[in-house]
Amino acid sequence: MIWPFTGDAAVWLALYVLVFALHAAFVGYVVIGTAYAFVQALRRAEDPTAERIRDRLPFMLGCAITAGVAPLLFLQLLYQRRFYTANLLLGPRWGAVVPALIAGFYALYLAKAASRLSWRRLALGGGLLCFLFVAWSWTELHLLMRDEPAWRELYAAGTRIYADAGVAPRLVLWLGAMAALFAAIAVWWERGAARRPIAAIALAGLAVATIGAGWLAARGAAAPDAAHGWLHLAIAATAVTIGAWIWTWLRPDGAGASVVAGATAAALLSGAVVREAPRLALLEAPRPAALEAGGLPVFLATLVLGALAIAYVARLIRAAR
């Protein structure tokens, strides 16, 4: 297995993969958690798991947005011309991601606070639509960044929708992966038989992700040679994850959940490497001024101030309790 990230951007690429994986875990919890709470609200089911998920959704969305800042900055640093070109081509339709996230954020708070079931359903359904719109938009942007021949055609047509055939299978793959990521987090707040529905969601999500991967492969998508070892690791880790979820289903209080955590982390990180490998050829040589630029003292000062601020907030919360 070969580490595919080399050259001047190797450190930034490695950091990007790590912070993207963290962001993806929170996003998976929010999207699938919202869907689960919405379905249970439609069923009028008395489900303590859905109650716990709904109560945690605003916090987890805050974590997802905060954890998304770093990968977004790395993305702009690594693929400046392509990232900004894709932004401009999609235009206001892409800019709608921000109000959609704001609307989804407040919808989750409304769903948590609403006493009437009708308001709860409306808030969860609206929030879910907002998050699916954001997922679709990011999938479009990711593919459009790589498809430079389509830029002129898209600009000439004046359309704001990148209707590439790869968007749908990629979105299916990620929605399935999100279900597995949601389950890997949610299972730790459940005990006994309550873990079985979580395991079922994870297994269904992994099946959907497999369908999406097969769909992409049928369209000719393939990982570059540099990522082949990582693709094999992702497949192996996914197979272990499936076995661990079956174990959790059969013995909810067994050690299956611990195996799930490690295998899911391995599958997510290796999958993130495979996801990024096709874009390595798109990296542009950094400008000499950028290589010579420094900012370590500012970074360290900001790191210390941020740590002190977090410690102060944590102290205030403990005192309030």
N, C-alpha and C positions, 0 to 999 in steps of 0.2 A: 504494500500500500504506500503510495507516494503522496507526500504533502504537496498539494497543488499550488500553494501560495508562495511565490518567490518574488525577488526583486524589491524595488523601493517601496512598493505598497503592501508587502507581505504582512507587516504588523497590523496595518489598518484593516486588511482583509480578515485576518484572524479575529481581531476585536469586533469587526462587523458581524461575523458569523456568531460569535458568542452572545452579543447583545441582541441580535435578531432572534436567536433561539429563546432567550428569556422573554422577549416581547411576544413571540408566537405563543408561548405557554399561557400567558395572561389573556391574550386575544381568544385563544381556544376556549378558555373558561367562560369568558363573557358571551361569545356568540352562541355556543351550545348551551350554556347555562340559561341564557335568555330564552332560547327555544324550548328547553325542558320546562321552565317555569310557565311559559305561555301555553304549552300543550296541557299541562296539569290544570291550569286555570280554566281552559276550555272544557276540560273533563269534569270540572268541579270536584276534583279529587282531593281528599284530605291527605296531604303528603308532606310530612315533616321535612323530608329532603328538599322538596321544592321551596318550602318556607326558608330554610337555611340558605339555599342558593340565592333566592330573591333578595334576602337581607344583605348578602355579601356582594351582589353584583355592582353597585355603585363604587364600592372600594376597589374591586378587582378591575373595573374599567379605568379608574384613576391610575392603578398600577400599570395597566396596559398602555395608557397614553404616555405616562412618565417613562416607562421602559422603551417606548417607541421613539423617544427623542434622539437617543444615541445612534441607533441604526439609520435614522433619517439623515443625521449629520454625516455619518460615514458614507452613506449612499451619495450624498451631494459632493463629498470630497473626492470619492473614487471615480464617479461617472458624471462629472460636471456637465459637459456638453450634451450628453445623451439624456441625462435626467431633466435638465432644464428645457431641452427641445421637446421632449415628450410632454412636459408640463404645459408648455405653450400651445402645442398642437391640440391637446384635449381641452385647454382653455377653461371657461367658466364651469363646464361640466365636471372637470377635475377639481376645480376650486370648491365645488359643492360638497366635497368630502368633509371640510371643516364644519359647516353648519349641520351636516348630517351627524357628525360626532357629538356636537353640542346638544342637538335634539335628542339623540340617543342617551346621552348622559342624564339629562333631566327626566327623560322617560323612565329610566331605571329608578330614580329617586321617587317619582310619582308612583311607580308600581310598588315600591317598598312602603310608602306611607298611605296609599289609598286603602280605605276600609271597604269600599264598594267593589264587588267583583267585576262589574262592567268597566270601571275605570282601570282596574288592574289589567284586565285583558287588553284594553285599548293601549295602555302604556307599554306593556310587554310586546304586543304585536307591532306597534310603531317603532319601538326600539330595535326589534329584530330586523325590520325592513331597513332601518338606517344602517345597521351593521353589515347586512348583506350587500347593500349598495357600496359601502366602503370597501368590502372584500372584492367585489367585482371591479371597482375602479382601480384598486392596487394591482389586480391581476392584469388589467389592460395596460397600465403604465409599465409594469415589469416587462411585458412582451414588446410593447412599442419601443422601449429603449433599445432593444436588440434589433429591431426591424427597420434599419435605416432606409432601405429602398421604399418603404411605405410612407416615409415622411412627406415627400413631394406630392404623392397622390392624395394623401389625407389633407394636406394644406390646400391643394387645388380644388378638392371637392367641397371644402368648407364645412365638413362634418366634424362633430366632436365625439364621435363614437368609433373606436377602433374595433371593427367587427372581424377580428381574426379567428380562425377556426380553432386555435389553440386555447382561447380564453375559457371555453366551457369545460374541457377535460381538466385543465389546470385548477379551475375553481372547484370542481368535484373532488379532485385529489386533496386540496387544502381543507375543504369542509369535512371530509372524512378524517383527516389528520387532526383537525380541531376537536372532533368528538373524542378521540383518544387522549389528547392533551387535557381536555376538560375532565375526563374520567380519572386521569392520573393524579389530578389535584383534588377533585371532589371526594375520592374514595377515602381520604384521610380524615374526613369529618363524619364518616359513617361507621357503624359497627354492626356486626352480625348480618342478618338477612337484608338489611338496608343496602349492603354493598352489592347485592346481586343485580339490581337495575342499573347501577353504575357500570358493572362489568358488561352487561348486555349492551349498553350504549357504546362502550369502548370497542367491543367486538364488531358491532354494526358499523361503527366509524372506520375501523381498519378494513372491513370488507368494501366500504364505499371508496376509501383511499386506494385500495388495490384495483378497483374498477377504473378509477381515474388514471392510475399509473398505466394500466393496460391500454386505456384509450389513447394516452399520449404515445405509448410505444407503437400502437397501430398506426398512428399518424407519422411515424418515422422519427420521433424524438428519441435521442440517445445521449447518455452522459459522455463527455469527452474522455479520452484515454486517461488523463490525469485524475479523474474522479472515479475510475472503475473500482479501485479498492474500497473507496468510501461508499460506493453504491452497494457493494457486497456486504460491507459492515452494516449499512442501513437495513438491508434485507434480513440479515441474520438477527439484528437487534429487534426488528419487527416480529420475526418468528418467535423469539423468546418472549416478547411482550404478549403475543397471542396466547402462548402457553401459560404465562403468568395470570392472564385474565381468566382463562378457563379454570385454573387452580383457584383463583379468588371466587369464582362462581360456585365451585364445588365445596370449597372450605373458606367461607367469608372471613373467618377470624384467623386464618393461617398466615403464613409469611408471603403469600402471593403479592400483596400490595407493595411490599418492600422490593420484590423483584421487578414489579411493574415500574416503580420509580426509576431504578437504574437502567432498565432496558429502554424505557421511553426516552430518558435523557440521551442515551447512546444513539437511538434511532433519530431523535430530533437534531442532534449536533451533526451526525454524519449526513443526514438528509439536507441540512443547511449547506454543507460543503458541496454536495452534489448539485443543489439548486444554484449555487454561485458559480460553479466551474464553467458553465457555458458562456458566462459573461467575461471571463478572464481575458479573452482575445480582444475585448472592447476597451480594455484599459488603455489610457493614453499616457505617454511619458510625462512625468511631472516637470513643471517648469523649474529652471535652476533657482529662481528666487524662492520658490516654495520649499525646495530642499534645504536652502540655507537659512530659512526662517526658523526662529526659535521662539519658544513660549513656555519653557519648563518652569521658570519662576512663577509666572502667572498661574499656570496649571496647579502647581503645588499650593500656592496661596489660596486659590479657589477651593481646592480639595480640603484644606484645613478648615476654611470658613464654612464650607458645606457640612463637614463632619460635626463641627461645633453647633451649627444650627439644628441639625438632626438630633443631636444629643440633648439640646435644650428643649426641643419639642417633645421628645420622649420623656424627659423629666417632668414637663408640665402635665402630660397625660397621666403619668403615674401618680402625680400629686392630686390630680382631679379625681382619680379613682379612690 
